[in-house]
């Protein structure tokens, strides 16, 4: 895939958006292990949505959604009623993303492919589709996003990674609804065109927009499919055009990209390449947290530490490490969104506490603790070419997202250890399985969703493939009245 001049002969069949549309329209069966993993990720999304229900950004997005009642409509996590599907996708997308605690895939770009689930579920509920159709749609969403992430680096050009999410969600909705390649092609082009933005949302003073950006991409994908169904078109060729995405937002007119899409009739298995989080923090810090747990028993007194250097990949160093040159990553008053993108803060707290909690580990009083601040400021990162090579490895056994920690003590002694992948990774010490997803849901839903409702949801979701048309509303989880009362009141907006 490369830029094409306007005068160049470039048939539709060669457009990446057309090839994506044909993958989405391919009626290939979903393999059983893929269907099972989709169920795992729906459980995972419900878990983190429960934990984030009472947070302000989630409450604001939910207030916007419930201002748009609609029939038949879609469900908004935690509450009753039916709402316009694009707004349900918006609210549920924010709930899923707020705590940065769901699944991930890292390659040339990075992504949270579980962000595809809210818009595809919302359209499935509104359109009265079956569980089997939903599974097919989600399999496509994961496939397209992960294939794009494997091939096209956005962050080197300071483009936010949700630029891969708009097209993948549109493609997934196209599969769900059984749309033609012609319609999906236009929806994919529109979704890409309207979801490109700079990476400032994940730089400097990180705000709640970090969670809102993927939710907007999902909402836009729903709207793009709606317009395409009404016969409206998209800029084309969207990636390859002379003034298109490659030429002006990515590598430029001379850049060439190789996107690994499935062949006709080839199953969509990309979800199996992704992995979820055991800790509520940016993915490159998952192995670092587990490494800190491993090291803490070998340290008698944290005051004896002179310095800590985390040798790691280019991405970890420059995005969440000291290579970012972000002073906010050492600021005890920084937002939660900033702290979970500071591997120095994360390593310090994990080393001191030997545990990680999605709320307590980020609490203002925890971040401001003097002994933590002192240790935090002794930590730095350094890019190591070997860790960078392994970050981009195509061999799954070589792929690594960890670090080597070198701890130097005031007496001149050192403590060195490393961890390549998080314990919860598919190649880690304790890979996540169905029981782990359920346990994560139980833990995060405690005090938010009563036990009976937890049991009902888990029973329904685990027979997803058997759910008939119109039964997908049962995937929504209703929270307790107390959880609703704990949610902050948000000021009225336009709606």
Secondary structure, DSSP 8 states (H G I E B T S, - for coil): -B---TTS---GGG-HHHHHHHHHH------HHHHHHHHHHHHHHHHHHHHHTTSHHHHHHHHHHHTSEEEEEE--TBS-S-E-HHHHHHHHHHHHHTTT-S-BEESSSEE-TTHHHHHHHHHHHHTT--HHHHHHHHHHHHHHHHHHHHH---GGGTB-TTHHHHHHHHHHHHHHHT--HHHHHHHHHHHHHTS--BGGGGSSS--THHHHHHHHHHHHHHHHHHHHHTT----SSTTTSTTSHHHHTSS-TT-B-------TT----GGGG-B--SSSS-GGGHHHHHHHHHHHTT-S-GGGEEEEEEEE-HHIIIIISGGG--GGGG-TT--HHHHTT-HHHHHHHHHHHS---TTGGG-HHHHT-HHHHHHHTTEEEEE-HHHHHHHT-SSTTT----EEEEEEETTS-EEEEEESS-TTSTTSTT---HHHHHHHHHHHHTTTS-HHHHHHHHHHHTTGGG--TT-GGGG--B--HHHHHHS--------
